[in-house]
Amino acid sequence: MMQILRWSAGRVMSALITLLGVSVLIFVAIRLMPGSYEDIILGPLASAEERQLLAEAYGLDQPIFVQYFAWIGQVLTGELGTSYVTQSSVSGEMLERIPVTATLTIMAMAVTLLAGVPLGIWTGVRSGAKQGGAVGRVVSSIGISVPEFVLGSIVIFVFSQFSLGLKVGGFASIGTGFWPTFQALLLPALVLSVFCVAATARTTRDAVMGVLVEPHITAAVARGETAGHIVRHHVLRNAGIPILTLLGTITAYLLGGAVIIETLFNLPGLGSFMVTGLGRRDFAVVQATVLFAAAVFVVLSLVLDLITSALDPRVAVTGKAGS
Amino acid sequence: MLINQRTRSRAAAGAAIALSLACVLTSCAAPGSAPGGTEQTEAAPGFLAVADEALTGTGALTVQLDYDTSEADGLDPQTAQTDTSWMIMGLVYETLVTTDENFEIQPKLATSWEQPDDTTYVFTIDTTATFSNGRALTVDDVVGSLERQVASMSVWSGQMGPVESIEATGDDQVTVKLGSPYAPFLAALANTPAAILPMEEVNDGSVDLTTTMLGTGPYLVADHRQDESWTFTANPDWHGGDNLAVQTLELQIVDQESTRQAALREGSTGMAKFVNIDSLSQLGGNEGLQIVKQTQSDLYYVLVNSQKPDSPLNDQDVRFAINTAIDRQAIADIVFAGETTPTGITPSNLPGACRVDELPSEQAAIEDARATIEETGAGDVELDLIVDTSNPVMAQIAQLVQQQLAEIGVTVRIEQVDTAIYIERVFSAQPGDFDLSISWFAGYSDPSMVTKWWNPEQAFFNVGFTGVHEDLNALIAEGASETDPDARAEVLTELCASADEYAEMVPLVHRPSIIGFDTTAVSPTIQSNEGYGNILRNIADYRIAG
């Protein structure tokens, strides 16, 4: 038990260090980028005095470490700064946009799990058969090789010609009701999830195939258990850990992919907010959105690690799941 | 003098922002598009569409645009620098005069005007007009607004000309005196930066123009979410009448061309603006949609950096050879599928503009250009051509220019950078950190207005890549001050030729706008020509269909 607690504490510490590292990295990286926020905000020919006034207004005239600690201090109080462009609170802007990205990501995750896991089990169980192998390969190839912006553009064109009740641009908040939100987000969520469905199906298939050759499966077959029973009670239970581990990676992918999808489908989420902020060298916006995305990923990974260790205590002891 | 210099400097800064930020907008036509263009039938002389007066319903209209206002001074119309800002703010604010489909000046808040001599304008003001807070417009608002603009550091103050005095000369009369004749004066008054502001409220501090829009125009701002949307509601007290069919106007900002196309197809927007010429054909076959191409006076141009040390482009002969090698008609035919036309520095669709085929570079032989490059050894140096990634059409133009310059032995390397880097390297760096680049100018509605930007002492944004040429500057000044049409045409011809020979900013072709609308949602009035990028210029005449 102590070993598990020690391992968990280590994971929490590791998560905090990761976030600290991300905060330093993004803070420095955005300032090293060529192109200046003064040119965007004031125009290229603003006087030195105007530039100085702007820098002072946002504390950008201070040494970089002073700026960093001031920012981190703000972050710890939940205040993420002020956008140089809109002059509004970044936290406020993000609170309005998080529901969009969250809904999109959750829908994409739901599609991933509902399609990827069953497909992976089916192709894994039927791995010896021609049908299962072919389907698995086709789905994986398409899902992994077609870029989101290509698929998204095709979907936008096709569904704008034949709408089928689905929207190809714009967001309807959950407050407007389930159906408008579903109409607006289903297509973006489907496009966003294609890669993840393929990756999940492949991982699940491999995990299932790995479990199927285990002696206890042979024993279950020998006991006369039905195929369905074997899959539910033996295969899924043992194949679950790699799938669970994959969820963290998929979440990171979905958050990253949301940047493209939100821009393509004109969704006012965090991704499009970050892209706009980056283009304008709006430091506060970029720092806040990147740190938030990193925090979501780190926290989720931590939770998944803890769940994994609860399901398989060997993870906490040896650092890796047992087979 | 200090103020003038400062004014010019800010004006130039604004121009540069206008160039750079407004250039975030376009998309591109496929290089392989067929040349020739499509024949467009006008609904009436000078109009691509005319609203159906038989439609009497009122309602809401959604219009999708490619980018939002993004001004350093917020919502202040007098410092607005991009055409989208002018259009959006023009829904709330009004000017003394406006332009019609033939670029002729028409009354607006000034019901009439007289010009007793070349330098005096006497405006009769419509004092029945009210601001949306209910206060009546006064001559003091007009005087204060124009004085504020002239004294401002805005891009537009440089276009207002040599204004000497602005006085109220009656309860409904304002007299403006110029120091010398200035032909584009009324055209300068016709754009949103010359808007008439609620000066009483501005002066007493009850209205902050950077955050609040309070004008005499047809609409009130109900909501604005930066880079997402604007919602306007009809101004019930608008002096233009109570016949506004579009009672609620929503402007949605959708930067992806394909998404705007899709929204128009599926009916989630009633109208949309496009910059991709291919939208004409891609949307043309859709039932219920009408797609029109509005000719803008805006123009694309190549920046040729003559100020970079040890560059072959320091040599005017080399620059002229490059200008000669650039085939404007090929750019119009290939990049824009024949849907636009070449232009000199005076926008060719404006009355009195110079003829493109008379430009020295159009008449020079490409063999001579090739010989110049060989003689000077300029072909031994690889030139970089920098373009902003946010504007794909400029990358398309760059590719064609690269091929055209290869014909005379000039090797070009295209470099694509984002907007912030582009501004830094092209406009902020002194000298400019590039060899060649591509950008665009708003063309306005008088042929001499845009020519000011060929004088770096007036424009200022281009001091990093162009030289000062007294003869060219004199022609620019003369083109603006000459009021006799025939004499002015001669000056402008000479001006075009001079700028063409210096070849530091080489005009290419006009930048067209594609406008699509759902005929089951709206019946708009759209002019065939536009000088200030205002596709909603006739919004008060629109009718709601269905």
Boltz contact constraints between the chains, C-beta under 6 A:
constraints:
  - contact:
      token1: [A, 34]
      token2: [B, 421]
      max_distance: 6.0
  - contact:
      token1: [A, 35]
      token2: [B, 420]
      max_distance: 6.0
  - contact:
      token1: [A, 35]
      token2: [B, 421]
      max_distance: 6.0
  - contact:
      token1: [A, 35]
      token2: [B, 424]
      max_distance: 6.0
  - contact:
      token1: [A, 36]
      token2: [B, 424]
      max_distance: 6.0
  - contact:
      token1: [A, 39]
      token2: [B, 423]
      max_distance: 6.0
  - contact:
      token1: [A, 39]
      token2: [B, 424]
      max_distance: 6.0
  - contact:
      token1: [A, 39]
      token2: [B, 428]
      max_distance: 6.0
  - contact:
      token1: [A, 40]
      token2: [B, 420]
      max_distance: 6.0
  - contact:
      token1: [A, 41]
      token2: [B, 72]
      max_distance: 6.0
  - contact:
      token1: [A, 42]
      token2: [B, 72]
      max_distance: 6.0
  - contact:
      token1: [A, 43]
      token2: [B, 13]
      max_distance: 6.0
  - contact:
      token1: [A, 43]
      token2: [B, 17]
      max_distance: 6.0
  - contact:
      token1: [A, 44]
      token2: [B, 16]
      max_distance: 6.0
  - contact:
      token1: [A, 44]
      token2: [B, 423]
      max_distance: 6.0
  - contact:
      token1: [A, 44]
      token2: [B, 427]
      max_distance: 6.0
  - contact:
      token1: [A, 44]
      token2: [B, 428]
      max_distance: 6.0
  - contact:
      token1: [A, 45]
      token2: [B, 9]
      max_distance: 6.0
  - contact:
      token1: [A, 45]
      token2: [B, 12]
      max_distance: 6.0
  - contact:
      token1: [A, 45]
      token2: [B, 13]
      max_distance: 6.0
  - contact:
      token1: [A, 45]
      token2: [B, 460]
      max_distance: 6.0
  - contact:
      token1: [A, 86]
      token2: [B, 226]
      max_distance: 6.0
  - contact:
      token1: [A, 153]
      token2: [B, 258]
      max_distance: 6.0
  - contact:
      token1: [A, 156]
      token2: [B, 258]
      max_distance: 6.0
  - contact:
      token1: [A, 156]
      token2: [B, 262]
      max_distance: 6.0
  - contact:
      token1: [A, 160]
      token2: [B, 262]
      max_distance: 6.0
  - contact:
      token1: [A, 160]
      token2: [B, 265]
      max_distance: 6.0
  - contact:
      token1: [A, 160]
      token2: [B, 266]
      max_distance: 6.0
  - contact:
      token1: [A, 163]
      token2: [B, 266]
      max_distance: 6.0
  - contact:
      token1: [A, 168]
      token2: [B, 262]
      max_distance: 6.0
  - contact:
      token1: [A, 169]
      token2: [B, 259]
      max_distance: 6.0
  - contact:
      token1: [A, 169]
      token2: [B, 262]
      max_distance: 6.0
  - contact:
      token1: [A, 169]
      token2: [B, 263]
      max_distance: 6.0
  - contact:
      token1: [A, 264]
      token2: [B, 256]
      max_distance: 6.0
  - contact:
      token1: [A, 266]
      token2: [B, 254]
      max_distance: 6.0
  - contact:
      token1: [A, 266]
      token2: [B, 259]
      max_distance: 6.0
  - contact:
      token1: [A, 268]
      token2: [B, 228]
      max_distance: 6.0
  - contact:
      token1: [A, 276]
      token2: [B, 227]
      max_distance: 6.0
  - contact:
      token1: [A, 279]
      token2: [B, 419]
      max_distance: 6.0
  - contact:
      token1: [A, 281]
      token2: [B, 420]
      max_distance: 6.0
